[in-house]
Amino acid sequence: MSQFTIPGTPIFGGDEARRGYALNKMCFSFNDGANREAFRADEEGYMERYGLTDAQRQAIRARNVLALIAAGGNVYYLAKFARIFGLSVQDIGAQQTGMSLDAFKDHLVAQGN
C-alpha cells in the first residue's frame, strides 16, 4: 500500500483513534436529538460526562474543528458536532484548506466534485 498525503488533511490512524476516543464517543452521542439538547443546555457538564481532555474542551468551546481533529477527532464524528452549530462538511473542508467557504465550493466545482 502506498503512502500519500493530502495537503491540510491529517491521517487518522490508531494513535489518533485512541487519543480521540472520548471526543468521538461524545460526538457520536449527538445522533440522538435529546443529547444535542443536553449539550446545548450544559456544554461543560456534557464534556465532563465524557471525560474530554483540556485541549478537546478548549477546541469545543472555540468551535475549532481543526483543533478537534488535531486532538484525535474523526471528521465523520465531528460532523455531528459541527451540525449542532449549523456547520457543514464543506465548512470543515474550508477550515482545513484555509479557504473561505465560497472559495472552497468553487474549488470543489473546479475539481469536478
C-alpha positions as CSV (number, residue, x, y, z in Angstrom):
1,M,0.0,0.0,0.0
2,S,1.4,3.4,-1.0
3,Q,1.5,6.3,1.5
4,F,0.3,9.6,0.3
5,T,-0.8,12.9,1.9
6,I,-3.5,15.4,1.1
7,P,-2.4,18.9,2.0
8,G,-4.3,20.1,5.1
9,T,-5.6,16.6,5.9
10,P,-4.0,14.8,8.8
11,I,-4.1,11.0,8.6
12,F,-6.4,9.4,11.2
13,G,-4.9,6.2,12.5
14,G,-4.8,4.0,15.6
15,D,-3.0,6.6,17.7
16,E,-5.5,9.3,16.8
17,A,-8.4,6.9,17.4
18,R,-7.1,6.2,20.9
19,R,-6.4,9.8,21.7
20,G,-9.8,10.9,20.4
21,Y,-11.9,8.1,21.7
22,A,-13.9,10.1,24.4
23,L,-14.3,13.0,22.0
24,N,-15.6,10.8,19.1
25,K,-17.9,8.9,21.5
26,M,-19.4,12.2,22.7
27,C,-19.9,13.4,19.1
28,F,-21.5,10.0,18.2
29,S,-24.0,10.6,21.0
30,F,-25.3,13.6,19.0
31,N,-27.2,11.2,16.8
32,D,-29.9,11.5,19.4
33,G,-31.7,14.8,19.5
34,A,-32.1,14.7,23.3
35,N,-28.3,14.5,23.6
36,R,-27.8,17.5,21.3
37,E,-30.2,19.5,23.5
38,A,-28.4,18.3,26.7
39,F,-25.1,19.5,25.2
40,R,-26.6,22.9,24.3
41,A,-28.1,23.3,27.8
42,D,-24.8,22.4,29.6
43,E,-21.8,22.1,27.4
44,E,-19.3,22.0,30.3
45,G,-21.3,19.2,32.1
46,Y,-21.7,17.3,28.9
47,M,-17.9,17.4,28.2
48,E,-17.2,16.4,31.8
49,R,-19.5,13.4,31.4
50,Y,-17.4,12.1,28.5
51,G,-14.0,12.9,30.1
52,L,-12.7,15.2,27.4
53,T,-9.1,16.5,27.7
54,D,-8.4,20.1,28.3
55,A,-7.3,20.5,24.6
56,Q,-10.5,18.9,23.4
57,R,-12.6,21.1,25.7
58,Q,-10.9,24.3,24.6
59,A,-11.4,23.3,20.9
60,I,-15.1,22.6,21.6
61,R,-15.5,26.0,23.3
62,A,-13.8,27.7,20.4
63,R,-15.8,25.7,17.8
64,N,-12.5,24.9,16.2
65,V,-12.9,21.8,14.2
66,L,-9.2,21.8,13.1
67,A,-8.1,21.7,16.7
68,L,-10.6,18.9,17.4
69,I,-9.0,16.9,14.5
70,A,-5.6,17.6,16.0
71,A,-6.9,16.3,19.3
72,G,-7.9,13.0,17.8
73,G,-11.3,13.8,16.4
74,N,-12.6,11.9,13.4
75,V,-14.1,14.1,10.8
76,Y,-17.2,11.9,10.5
77,Y,-18.0,12.1,14.2
78,L,-17.0,15.8,14.3
79,A,-19.6,16.5,11.5
80,K,-22.2,15.6,14.1
81,F,-20.8,18.2,16.5
82,A,-20.5,20.8,13.7
83,R,-24.1,20.3,12.6
84,I,-25.3,21.5,16.1
85,F,-23.9,24.9,15.2
86,G,-25.0,24.9,11.5
87,L,-21.6,23.9,10.1
88,S,-21.5,21.5,7.1
89,V,-18.7,19.2,6.0
90,Q,-17.9,21.9,3.4
91,D,-17.4,24.4,6.2
92,I,-14.9,21.9,7.7
93,G,-13.2,21.5,4.4
94,A,-12.9,25.2,4.0
95,Q,-11.3,25.4,7.5
96,Q,-8.9,22.6,6.6
97,T,-7.7,24.3,3.4
98,G,-7.7,27.8,4.9
99,M,-10.2,29.0,2.2
100,S,-13.4,30.9,2.6
101,L,-16.5,28.7,2.2
102,D,-17.3,30.2,-1.2
103,A,-13.7,29.7,-2.4
104,F,-13.8,26.1,-1.2
105,K,-17.0,25.4,-3.0
106,D,-15.6,26.9,-6.2
107,H,-12.5,24.7,-5.7
108,L,-14.7,21.6,-5.5
109,V,-16.6,22.6,-8.6
110,A,-13.3,23.2,-10.5
111,Q,-12.2,19.7,-9.4
112,G,-15.4,18.1,-10.7
113,N,-16.7,17.3,-7.2
